[in-house]
């Protein structure tokens, strides 16, 4: 994960400042609810961030309509990345909270073109919980 962590207060985070035009960005798409721009910390060429325009820290803080808008924009961006860079794979990543590896606390998604041996590792230890732990909690 990146070494940069934005500790700015809500409403003045790096993405809010970018959306307000206070910070320049290489925007690739924008609509009423979302903006997509090239990540300054490119993992692979074509790495794009999709952010909501309204400040909301995590997935749990956004509306269903905003979630749909973000995914629609991510899909459009992924199609454009595929056309422009023709990667053999694509990863969409969305992190929540410090423990979830979120580094900018403004809802966003990464659209990352993927190539074999590109240095990205998205693996974790398998825990194989008992079936009872997988059952829904009673209401």
C-alpha positions as CSV (number, residue, x, y, z in Angstrom):
1,X,0.0,0.0,0.0
2,X,1.1,3.6,-0.5
3,X,3.1,5.4,2.2
4,X,1.0,8.6,1.9
5,X,-1.8,9.0,4.4
6,X,-4.0,12.1,4.3
7,X,-4.7,13.3,7.8
8,X,-6.7,16.4,6.8
9,X,-10.0,17.0,8.4
10,X,-13.3,16.1,6.5
11,X,-14.1,18.7,3.9
12,X,-10.5,19.7,3.4
13,X,-9.0,16.4,2.5
14,X,-6.9,16.1,-0.6
15,X,-9.8,14.8,-2.7
16,X,-12.2,17.6,-1.5
17,X,-9.5,20.2,-2.5
18,X,-9.1,18.5,-5.9
19,X,-12.8,18.5,-6.5
20,X,-13.0,22.3,-5.5
21,X,-10.2,22.9,-8.1
22,X,-7.6,23.9,-5.4
23,X,-5.3,21.1,-6.5
24,X,-4.7,20.2,-10.1
25,X,-5.5,16.8,-11.4
26,X,-5.5,14.8,-14.6
27,X,-9.3,14.2,-14.8
28,X,-10.5,11.6,-17.1
29,X,-14.2,11.7,-16.3
30,X,-16.7,13.9,-14.4
31,X,-20.4,13.9,-13.8
32,X,-22.8,15.3,-11.2
33,X,-21.8,12.9,-8.5
34,X,-18.3,11.5,-9.3
35,X,-14.9,12.5,-10.7
36,X,-12.3,10.2,-12.0
37,X,-8.6,11.1,-12.2
38,X,-5.2,9.6,-12.7
39,X,-3.6,8.4,-9.4
40,X,-0.4,10.3,-8.7
41,X,1.0,7.0,-7.3
42,X,0.5,5.0,-10.5
43,X,0.9,1.3,-9.8
44,X,0.6,0.5,-13.5
45,X,0.0,3.0,-16.4
46,X,-3.7,3.8,-16.5
47,X,-4.3,3.6,-12.7
48,X,-7.4,5.8,-12.1
49,X,-9.2,6.9,-8.9
50,X,-13.0,7.3,-8.9
51,X,-14.2,9.5,-6.1
52,X,-17.5,10.9,-5.0
53,X,-17.8,14.7,-5.2
54,X,-19.6,14.8,-1.8
55,X,-17.2,14.2,1.1
56,X,-18.1,10.8,2.7
57,X,-15.3,8.9,4.4
58,X,-16.3,5.3,3.6
59,X,-18.7,3.0,1.8
60,X,-20.8,2.9,5.0
61,X,-21.2,6.7,4.7
62,X,-22.6,6.9,1.2
63,X,-26.1,6.6,-0.2
64,X,-27.2,3.7,-2.4
65,X,-27.5,6.2,-5.2
66,X,-23.9,7.4,-4.7
67,X,-22.7,3.8,-4.6
68,X,-24.4,3.1,-7.9
69,X,-23.0,6.3,-9.4
70,X,-19.4,5.3,-8.3
71,X,-19.7,1.8,-9.7
72,X,-21.1,3.1,-13.0
73,X,-18.2,5.6,-13.3
74,X,-15.7,2.8,-12.3
75,X,-17.2,0.6,-15.1
76,X,-16.9,3.4,-17.7
77,X,-13.3,4.1,-16.6
78,X,-12.4,0.4,-16.7
79,X,-13.7,0.2,-20.3
80,X,-11.7,3.2,-21.3
81,X,-8.6,1.8,-19.5
82,X,-9.0,-1.5,-21.4
83,X,-9.3,0.3,-24.7
84,X,-6.3,2.6,-24.0
85,X,-3.9,0.2,-22.3
86,X,-5.2,-3.3,-23.1
87,X,-4.2,-4.9,-19.8
88,X,-4.8,-8.6,-19.5
89,X,-6.5,-8.0,-16.1
90,X,-8.2,-5.3,-14.0
91,X,-8.6,-4.8,-10.3
92,X,-11.2,-2.6,-8.7
93,X,-10.2,-1.8,-5.1
94,X,-12.2,0.1,-2.4
95,X,-10.8,0.4,1.1
96,X,-12.5,1.5,4.3
97,X,-10.9,2.7,7.5
98,X,-7.3,2.6,8.6
99,X,-7.4,-1.1,9.3
100,X,-8.9,-1.6,5.8
101,X,-5.8,0.1,4.3
102,X,-7.7,3.3,3.4
103,X,-5.2,6.2,3.1
104,X,-7.4,9.1,2.0
105,X,-10.6,9.2,4.1
106,X,-12.9,10.3,1.3
107,X,-14.8,7.5,-0.5
108,X,-13.0,6.4,-3.6
109,X,-12.3,3.3,-5.8
110,X,-9.1,2.3,-7.6
111,X,-9.3,1.1,-11.1
112,X,-6.0,-0.7,-11.7
113,X,-4.9,-2.3,-15.0
114,X,-3.1,-5.5,-14.1
115,X,-0.2,-7.4,-15.7
116,X,1.5,-10.6,-14.6
117,X,4.3,-10.0,-12.1
118,X,3.3,-6.3,-11.6
119,X,4.2,-6.5,-7.9
120,X,0.6,-6.1,-6.6
121,X,-0.3,-8.8,-4.1
122,X,-3.9,-9.2,-3.0
123,X,-3.7,-12.3,-1.0
124,X,-4.5,-13.3,2.6
125,X,-4.3,-16.3,4.9
126,X,-7.3,-18.6,4.5
127,X,-8.9,-19.2,7.9
128,X,-11.6,-21.9,7.1
129,X,-14.1,-21.0,9.9
130,X,-16.7,-23.5,11.1
131,X,-19.9,-23.5,9.2
132,X,-21.8,-22.1,12.2
133,X,-19.7,-19.0,12.0
134,X,-20.9,-18.4,8.4
135,X,-24.6,-18.5,9.3
136,X,-26.5,-15.2,9.5
137,X,-27.1,-13.7,12.9
138,X,-30.7,-14.0,14.2
139,X,-32.5,-10.7,14.1
